[in-house]
Amino acid sequence: MFKADYEKIIETICEYKGISSKELCEILRDKDCKYMFFLLMKKYGVEVNSMNNDLNNFSKKQMIYNYKKALEKFLVNKNFREMYLRIDDEVKNII
């Protein structure tokens, strides 16, 4: 995945939440957005190592844990699933 695509995913999530893309930390504080971020990064093939370079806040173990929790939330929570599918459609249109 190209860096530009990675940035487009971040911009799409920020646009959905109504914050600027420079406020990535705000996304990561909101659990739903954080989980959405990890699901989209996994879907679009962003490697854990490349995410680790940009997100010094998380260790590799924390990233894997967050992805597992995101997947669990996706399967259980209907509202989260609908929000994910909406954002995923927007990302597909951009990429």
Summary of the structure (lengths in Angstrom):
residues: 95
radius of gyration: 12.2
end to end distance: 10.6
largest distance: 32.2
contacts: 257
relative contact order: 0.17
helix: 79%
strand: 0%
